[in-house]
């Protein structure tokens, strides 16, 4: 009787290096974390990084420096695929917004446009209470 293998087992996924010159960079900056995704023109994700993925934990994930490291990491991976030019879309109220954009430029990506796509509620959910320290 042959040995049983798991039904969903994969042999090994090959990472295909796409040669993409231009794309989009999405920066989602929340109060707790910053996530940077770099996609091609169609929206397929080429590289991504977040403050937690880079190695920060807890309250250090929400710092501008953590956002800078995440953006540099994502930009470096995207440039390995041939990325040169990006349109930046920023979402969220976090502290790492501007820092992430600057570090994308510093990593060598040409930023052609910056758009703020933060959703504005029409009096939706009640925000969290103000902190007293």
C-alpha positions in Angstrom: 0.0 0.0 0.0 1.5 3.4 -1.0 2.1 6.0 1.7 -0.7 8.5 2.2 -0.1 12.1 1.4 -2.2 15.0 2.6 -4.9 16.1 0.2 -3.8 19.8 0.1 0.0 19.2 0.1 2.0 21.2 -2.4 5.2 20.2 -4.1 6.8 23.6 -3.7 5.7 27.0 -4.9 8.0 28.8 -7.4 8.2 32.5 -7.1 8.0 34.0 -10.6 10.1 37.2 -11.0 7.9 39.6 -13.0 9.6 42.5 -14.7 7.3 45.4 -13.9 8.4 48.9 -14.4 5.5 50.9 -12.9 2.8 50.2 -10.3 0.9 51.3 -7.2 2.1 51.6 -3.6 -0.7 51.3 -1.0 0.2 52.6 2.5 -2.3 51.8 5.2 -1.3 53.6 8.4 -3.4 52.8 11.4 -2.9 53.8 15.0 -1.3 50.4 15.8 0.6 49.4 12.6 1.6 50.4 9.1 1.2 48.1 6.1 2.8 48.8 2.7 1.7 46.8 -0.4 3.3 47.4 -3.8 1.3 46.1 -6.8 1.5 46.2 -10.6 -0.9 48.2 -12.7 -3.5 45.4 -12.6 -3.5 45.2 -8.8 -1.5 41.9 -8.4 0.7 42.2 -5.3 4.4 42.2 -6.0 5.7 42.9 -2.5 4.4 43.8 0.9 5.8 44.6 4.3 4.4 45.8 7.6 5.9 47.1 10.8 5.3 43.8 12.6 6.7 41.8 9.6 9.9 43.8 9.8 10.4 42.9 13.4 8.7 45.5 15.6 6.3 44.4 18.3 3.7 46.0 20.5 3.6 49.8 20.7 6.8 50.2 18.6 4.9 49.1 15.5 3.0 52.4 15.4 6.2 54.6 15.3 7.3 56.5 12.2 10.6 54.6 12.2 8.8 51.3 12.0 6.8 52.6 9.0 10.1 53.7 7.4 11.6 50.3 7.7 8.5 48.6 6.4 8.4 50.9 3.3 12.1 50.4 2.6 11.7 46.6 2.9 8.7 46.5 0.5 10.5 48.9 -2.0 13.6 46.8 -2.0 11.6 43.7 -2.8 9.7 45.5 -5.6 12.8 46.8 -7.1 14.2 43.3 -7.4 11.2 42.7 -9.8 12.2 45.8 -11.8 9.9 48.3 -10.3 11.0 51.9 -10.9 7.9 54.2 -10.7 4.9 54.1 -8.3 1.7 56.0 -7.7 1.2 56.2 -3.9 -2.2 55.8 -2.2 -2.3 56.6 1.5 -5.1 55.4 3.8 -5.6 55.9 7.5 -4.8 58.4 10.3 -1.5 56.8 11.6 1.8 58.4 12.4 3.8 56.6 9.6 2.2 58.2 6.6 4.7 60.8 5.5 7.7 58.8 6.7 6.7 55.8 4.5 6.3 58.0 1.4 9.7 59.5 2.0 11.4 56.2 2.5 9.9 54.9 -0.8 11.6 57.8 -2.5 14.8 57.3 -0.6 14.9 53.6 -1.6 15.0 54.6 -5.2 11.4 54.4 -6.4 10.2 57.4 -8.4 6.9 58.6 -6.8 4.8 60.1 -9.6 1.6 60.9 -7.6 0.3 60.8 -4.0 -3.4 60.3 -3.3 -5.2 60.2 0.1 -7.9 57.6 -0.1 -8.8 57.6 3.6 -12.5 56.7 4.0 -14.5 59.4 5.6 -17.6 58.2 7.5 -21.0 59.9 7.0 -21.4 59.8 10.8 -20.7 56.1 11.1 -19.1 54.3 14.1 -18.4 56.1 17.3 -14.6 56.7 17.7 -12.7 55.4 20.7 -12.7 57.4 23.8 -9.9 59.9 24.4 -6.9 58.6 26.4 -6.0 60.0 29.8 -2.4 59.3 30.7 
